[in-house]
Amino acid sequence: MATARFGLEAAPNDDEFIFQLDDEEKIRQARDILTGIEDSKVHVQGRVVAEKADHNPEWNFHLDPGSITFFHEADDDCDASAHYVAMQLDDVGQEGFLPGNIWAPARSKITRELDS
């Protein structure tokens, strides 16, 4: 199974967040976003998992690789910076904050593909 890791900036001046993909079609989509082939669905969303991951050790959460998709516009309830999600991790999925544990930062952008 192919895997690839990408850097994500969730909001201006946010620290890099690393997400991993293990689906060849999604990997192709992410690469198309990086090269500019895809210019509509360029933002990243996925289900928050409240634990560290080997590929993203700087953060106390990661995105479930199987849940990651790309979008054009997000629901305001799913928009937040990575720092805000990290600080409010216990509230994810509750009281209207990231319903369904889905994080969809509206200004997110893929910044690079990491070496395997």
N, C-alpha and C positions, 0 to 999 in steps of 0.2 A: 504494500500500500504506500502510495506517495504521501509525503508530508512536506509542508512548507511553512515557514514562519515569516510574519510580516510585522513591520513597525506601524503603529497607528498613533496619530495625534488626534485626541478626542476634542480638544478645544485649543484655541490659540494659547500658546505658552504653557501647555500641559506637558508634563514629562511623557516620554515615549512609553506606550503600552504595547506589549507584544501579544499577538494572537497567532494561533496555529490552525492550519487547515489540513484535513486529511482526505479531502474529496478532490479528485482531479479536475472536475468541472469548476469548482469554486476556486481552486488554485489558478486555473486559467483566467477566470474572471478577475481575480485580484491582480494578476500580471497585466491584464488588459487595462485595468484602471491605472496602474503605474505608468504604462507606456502611452496612455491617452487614447487608446483604441475605444475604450468605454468612457463616455463622458457624461452619462446621465445617472446611472445607478452607481455612485462612487463612494457613498458613505457606508460604514460598517455597523451592523447590529448583531447581537447575539445574547444568549441566556447567561446571566451572571452565575458563576459558581463561587461560593464564598470560601475559597481556599487557595493557597499559593499553588503555582504550577512550576515545574522545572524550567519551562521555556519563558516564564515571566516572573522571576523571583523577587523583583522589586515591589510587587504589588500583592495585596492580601486577597486578591480575587483574580479570576481569569474567565474567559469565555469558553463555553462548551463548543468545541470545534464543529460538532454536528449541527449546531443551531445557527451558525454564522451565515448571514445573507448580506446582500448589498442593496441599498435603497436610494431613492431620490429625495424624498421628504419624510420626516419622522413625526410621530405623535409627540407633542410637548411633554407628556408624562414620562416619556422614555429618554429624554434628553438630559444629560448631565456631563460634567467633566469627569475624568478618571479620578481625580483627587476627591471630588465630592462623593462619588460612589464609594471609594475606599473609606472615607470618614463616616458615611452613613450606611455601611454594609448591613448592619442589623435591621435596617428599615427597608431594604430592597424587597419589593413585592408586597409591601404593606402600605396602607393609607394613601394609595395613589402614586407612590414612588416606585417607578420602574415596574408597572403591572406585569405579572407573569414572569418576573425577574428578567425582563428584556431591557437591555441597555442599547439605546440607539442614539448616540451623540450626533446631533443634527449637523455639526460642522466638522465631523470626523473626516480624516483623510489618511490614506495609506501613504507612508513616507518612504518605505524601502522594503526589499525582501532581504532577509537575513541569510547568511551562508548556512547551509545544512550542517 
